[in-house]
Amino acid sequence: MSAPRPVVFDMDGVLVDSEPLYEAGFVSYMNGIGRPELAAWYPNTLGRRRADFVAELAELLARDEDDVIAGLRDAVAPHLAGELPAMPGVPDAVRAIAAGRTVGLASSSRGSFVDTVLTRLGLDDVLAVRATGDEVAHGKPHPDLYLLAAERLGIDPATAIAIEDTPAGAASAKAAGMGVIAIPNDHTRDLDLGIADVVLKDLGEAASWLQGDSAKL
């Protein structure tokens, strides 16, 4: 029997339910600058680093990029300072997936926030290999994060499966040559995840699927 395929997890929206927190900060920022109608632009940020979407947003707002970055950072920070809720299946399903398998993390978030989340979720000993948004030249949907994670795991990206929740993240993993399991959440359920190889309801279902069907990817 062949060895279980390596798995690389996304973090926001897959392991931690942080997207509502980011959205609350985004809405707060838009309200604060008198542009509440642009709160609806939030889905364009999903799965992407702030550095990668801020130019588009700054153009819409007719504001300096540095001003937008600072404003968003200050608006979001209070929401991330409190409780960081786990997604369904965390940590038990993650540990089940990791059992006897090489696993890692590829997150658009900064390394300091990734460390905080993994410690809070009790996963810092499971996902010891990680690639974070402040370590690469290009964020998702470019392949850099998943290629870095694969390099650190010492694996061929083509042998691995990524678990993602956003189109940008799924495209990133695909560009790196990985198979993709998409697990949509309330923020991404209506987005186009057709690039993924399979769409599942939660990490528990992913754990079961990986036990029997991963060879199909």
N, C-alpha and C positions, 0 to 999 in steps of 0.2 A: 504494500500500500504506500502511495506517495505521501510525503510530508504535507501537513496542512499549509495552505497558502498564506503568506504574510498578509497582515491587515494594517492599513494606515488609517487612523481615525482623524476626521475633522473634529473641532472642539465646539465652537459656538453653534448651538442648534442641534448638535448631535450628542454631546456629553453634558453640556450645561445649557439651561434655558435662559440664555443671556440676551437673546434677540429682543424680547419685550423691553428689557432694560435699556438697550441701545436705542430702541424706537422711542421710548419715553424721553430720553435725553435729546434725541433729534427733534421731536415735537416741541419740547421745551425751548430749544434753541430757535426754532422757526417762529414760535410765538413771541419770544423775547426780542427778535429783530423786526417784528411786524410783518412776517411773511408766513402766516399760518397755512395758506393755501399750498405751500411747498412741502408741508408735512407728508403729503401723498407721494413725494419723491423717494421716500425711505426705502422701498423695495430695491431701488437701484444700488443701494449700499450693501446688500446682503452678500456675504461671502467674500467681500473685497476689503482691502486695507483702506484706511482713511486717506492715506497718501495717494491711492490710485483713483479715488473718485472725487477728491476735493476740487480738482481743476474744473470738472464739469459743473459741480455745484457752485463754485465761486463765480463761474461765468453766468449761471442762471441768476445768481444773487447780485451780480455786478459789484462784488466785493473782492478784496485782496485775499489770495489763498491763505496766507499766514493768519489773517484775521479769522477766516472761516475755521481753520484748524484749531486755533486757540479757543474760539467760541464753542465749537463742538466738544472739544476736550473738557472744557469747564462745565458744559451742560450735562454731559454723560457721566462724569466722574462720581457725582453723588449717588447715582443709581447703581453703579457697580460697587460702591463701598459697603453695601449692605448684604443681604442674603443672596447667594448664588444658587438658585434651585437646580437640582439635577434633572436631567431628562429621564423619561421612563426607561427602566432597564439599567440605570447607573446606580451603584457600581457592579451589581451582580452579573449582568449580561456581559459587561465589558470583561470582567475576570473570566467568564466562561469562554468568551471568544479567544482571550489571550492564553488559555491553558494549552500548553504544548505547541504554541504558535508564536512566530516572530511578530511583534506589534510595535507600532510607533504612532506619532502624531504629526499632522501637518496643519497648522493653524495660522490664519491671517492675523491673529492677535499678537501683541507684543509679548516677549518672553516673560517679563515680570508678571503680567496678568495670567499667562498660561501657568506659571508656577503656582500662583495663588489658587487658581481654579482646581488644578490637579490635587493640590494639598487638601483643599476643602472637600473634594469629592472622594478622597481616599484612594487616588489612582496614581500618586507620584511614584509608587514602586512598580506599577504595571507598565506605564508608558514612559520609561526612563529615556527613550530616544525620541527627540522632538525637533521639529523645524518650525520656526516662528516668523511672523511677518517682518520683524525688524532685522532678519538675517539674510534676506534675499533682495536682489535688485528689482525683481518684478513679482507682484502678488498675483493671486488668482484672478483671472482664469489662465494666466501663464503657468507653465509646468514647474517653475523653480522650486516651490515649496515641497512638492511631492518628490522631485528628483533629489533634493537635499535630504529628505527623510529616508529615501531608499539608500542613498550613499551612506548615511550614518548607521542604517540597519545592516549594511553590507549585502544588499540583495539586488537582483535585477528587477527594475520596476515592472517589467512585463509579467513577473510572477506574482505580483501583489494585487490586492483588492483594496480600494478606498471606500470608506463609508462617509457619505456627504449628505447635505440637506439643501444645497443651493445649486442653481445652474452654473454659476461661476466656479464653484468648488468642483462640481462634477466635470466641467470642461477642463479644469486644471489637471485633475487626475488622469483623464483620458489623454490629454496632451503629453503626459509623462509616460503613457503606455500601459496604465493600470486598468483593471476592470473596476467597475463602479457599482456599488449598492447605494441607492438613494433612499433616505428615510425622511420624507417631508414632514414638516411640523405646521403649526397654525400659521406661521408667517410665510411658508414656502409652498404650501399645498396647492396653490393656484398658479404657481410658476411652472415653466416648461422644463421638466426634468427628463425629457425624452432621450437625452444623450446617455443616461445611465443604462446599465445592462439589466438591472432589475430594480423594482421599487417595492419596498417592504414597509410595514406599518410601524415597527419599533425595533430597538436593539435586541429584544428577546427573540423576535422572529428572525432577525439577522443571525443570531447565534445558532438557531436551529437550522437555518438555511445553509450556513457555512459548513455545518457538519456533514451535509449530504450532497449539496448541489454546486459547490464552488468550482468544481472541475468544468462546469458548463460555460464559465466565462472565458 
